[in-house]
């Protein structure tokens, strides 16, 4: 009966399956939507995200590149592509994609992504610069605080890291982050 449903109906069902982590069902729904409405960049994006959730980054990349070809000015597709590259440790390749995305849409999450790429490559000062831009845009962004706190910790600026780590922990208790915060406090208490 899938042939009787509209593409929008298949998309809605796919998103519900994705939310419930029913990945095979989600993929099937999105593939049915793709048959109804081929060359739809958003459907390609959903198929890509589902493959990524299934840890098939090769297929995920294939579909997100199709989405980018169809809608080259859509920042969400480029952001996702950069994320896949970073998941594969290809931070150098991700940076120009992130920079292109920033030209299209200057939002905090993309600045954080750019900072994460620098962080992953050990460029802490550059990473901090991007986290600061994100924090200027959204002062309470827990991910920006989390990442800036980690970057400051890496360069042994323990006292500066503390407020960022505390802010991140207000939103979500992460044991490893709590350990880093405790280490920062221990190292600054003897100053």
C-alpha positions as CSV (number, residue, x, y, z in Angstrom):
1,X,0.0,0.0,0.0
2,X,3.0,2.3,0.0
3,X,2.2,3.4,-3.5
4,X,-1.0,5.0,-2.2
5,X,0.7,7.3,0.2
6,X,2.1,10.7,-0.7
7,X,5.8,11.6,-0.4
8,X,4.9,13.8,2.6
9,X,3.2,10.9,4.4
10,X,6.3,8.7,3.8
11,X,8.5,11.5,5.2
12,X,6.4,11.9,8.3
13,X,6.4,8.2,8.9
14,X,10.2,8.1,8.3
15,X,10.8,10.8,10.8
16,X,8.7,9.0,13.4
17,X,10.7,5.8,12.8
18,X,13.9,7.8,13.0
19,X,12.8,9.3,16.3
20,X,12.1,5.8,17.7
21,X,15.4,4.6,16.3
22,X,13.7,2.2,14.0
23,X,16.3,2.8,11.3
24,X,15.4,0.1,8.7
25,X,11.7,1.3,8.8
26,X,12.9,4.9,8.5
27,X,15.1,4.2,5.6
28,X,12.3,2.3,3.8
29,X,9.9,5.2,4.4
30,X,12.3,7.8,3.0
31,X,13.1,5.6,0.0
32,X,9.4,5.4,-0.8
33,X,9.2,9.2,-0.5
34,X,12.2,9.4,-2.9
35,X,10.4,7.3,-5.4
36,X,7.4,9.6,-5.2
37,X,9.5,12.8,-5.3
38,X,12.9,12.2,-6.8
39,X,15.5,15.0,-6.8
40,X,14.2,16.4,-3.5
41,X,17.2,17.5,-1.5
42,X,15.5,17.2,1.9
43,X,14.5,13.6,1.2
44,X,18.2,12.9,0.2
45,X,19.2,14.5,3.5
46,X,16.8,12.3,5.5
47,X,18.2,9.2,3.7
48,X,21.7,10.4,4.4
49,X,21.0,10.9,8.1
50,X,19.5,7.5,8.4
51,X,22.5,5.8,6.8
52,X,24.7,7.8,9.2
53,X,22.7,6.6,12.1
54,X,23.3,3.1,10.8
55,X,27.0,3.8,10.8
56,X,27.2,3.6,7.0
57,X,29.1,6.9,6.3
58,X,29.8,5.9,2.8
59,X,26.1,5.8,1.9
60,X,25.4,8.8,4.1
61,X,28.0,10.8,2.2
62,X,26.7,9.6,-1.2
63,X,23.2,10.9,-0.4
64,X,24.3,14.2,1.2
65,X,26.4,15.0,-1.8
66,X,23.3,14.4,-4.0
67,X,21.4,16.8,-1.8
68,X,24.2,19.4,-2.1
69,X,24.1,19.0,-5.9
70,X,20.4,19.6,-6.0
71,X,20.4,22.4,-3.4
72,X,23.9,23.9,-3.3
73,X,22.8,27.0,-1.3
74,X,21.3,24.9,1.6
75,X,23.6,25.2,4.5
76,X,22.2,22.2,6.4
77,X,23.4,19.8,3.7
78,X,26.9,21.2,3.8
79,X,27.0,21.2,7.6
80,X,26.0,17.5,7.6
81,X,28.6,16.7,5.0
82,X,31.3,18.4,7.1
83,X,30.1,16.5,10.1
84,X,30.5,13.2,8.2
85,X,34.0,14.2,7.2
86,X,34.9,15.0,10.8
87,X,33.5,11.7,12.0
88,X,36.0,10.0,9.6
89,X,38.9,12.1,11.0
90,X,39.0,14.2,7.8
91,X,39.1,17.6,9.6
92,X,41.3,19.3,6.9
93,X,38.7,18.4,4.3
94,X,35.8,19.5,6.5
95,X,37.1,23.0,7.1
96,X,36.6,24.4,3.6
97,X,33.1,22.9,3.6
98,X,32.3,24.5,7.0
99,X,33.7,27.8,5.7
100,X,31.4,27.7,2.7
101,X,28.5,27.0,5.0
102,X,29.4,30.0,7.1
103,X,29.2,32.1,4.0
104,X,25.6,30.9,3.6
105,X,24.5,31.0,7.2
106,X,26.4,32.5,10.1
107,X,24.8,30.6,13.1
108,X,26.3,29.5,16.3
109,X,26.2,25.8,15.6
110,X,28.3,26.2,12.4
111,X,30.9,28.3,14.3
112,X,31.0,25.5,16.9
113,X,31.5,22.9,14.2
114,X,34.4,25.0,12.8
115,X,35.9,25.2,16.2
116,X,35.6,21.5,16.7
117,X,37.5,20.8,13.5
118,X,40.3,23.0,14.8
119,X,40.1,21.4,18.2
120,X,40.4,17.9,16.6
121,X,43.5,19.0,14.8
122,X,45.1,20.5,17.9
123,X,44.7,24.2,16.9
124,X,43.3,25.3,20.3
125,X,43.7,29.1,19.8
126,X,41.8,29.0,16.6
127,X,39.2,26.7,18.1
128,X,38.7,29.1,21.0
129,X,38.2,32.0,18.6
130,X,35.3,30.1,16.9
131,X,33.7,29.1,20.2
132,X,33.9,32.7,21.3
133,X,32.0,33.8,18.2
134,X,29.3,31.2,19.0
135,X,29.1,32.4,22.6
136,X,28.8,36.0,21.5
137,X,25.8,34.9,19.4
138,X,24.3,32.6,22.0
139,X,25.9,33.3,25.5
140,X,24.2,30.2,27.1
141,X,25.1,27.7,24.4
142,X,26.2,24.6,26.4
143,X,28.1,23.0,23.6
144,X,30.1,26.1,23.0
145,X,30.9,26.3,26.7
146,X,31.7,22.6,26.8
147,X,34.1,22.8,23.8
148,X,35.7,26.1,24.9
149,X,36.3,24.6,28.4
150,X,38.0,21.6,26.9
151,X,40.2,23.7,24.6
152,X,41.2,25.9,27.5
153,X,42.0,22.8,29.6
154,X,44.2,21.4,26.8
155,X,46.3,24.6,26.8
156,X,46.5,24.5,30.6
157,X,44.4,27.6,31.2
158,X,42.6,25.9,34.0
159,X,41.2,28.9,35.8
160,X,39.7,30.2,32.5
161,X,38.2,26.8,31.7
162,X,36.3,26.5,35.0
163,X,33.3,28.8,34.3
164,X,32.8,27.2,30.9
165,X,32.9,23.7,32.2
166,X,30.5,24.6,35.0
167,X,28.1,26.2,32.5
168,X,28.2,23.1,30.3
169,X,27.6,20.9,33.4
170,X,24.5,22.9,34.3
171,X,22.7,21.5,31.3
172,X,24.0,17.9,31.3
173,X,26.0,16.0,33.8
174,X,28.9,14.3,31.9
175,X,31.2,12.3,34.2
176,X,34.3,12.9,32.0
177,X,33.6,16.6,32.0
178,X,33.1,16.7,35.7
179,X,36.5,15.0,36.1
180,X,38.1,17.7,34.0
181,X,36.4,20.4,36.0
182,X,37.6,18.8,39.3
183,X,41.2,18.6,37.8
184,X,41.0,22.3,36.9
185,X,39.9,23.2,40.4
186,X,42.6,21.1,42.0
187,X,45.3,22.7,39.8
188,X,44.1,26.2,40.5
189,X,43.7,25.8,44.2
190,X,47.4,25.6,44.7
191,X,48.0,28.9,42.8
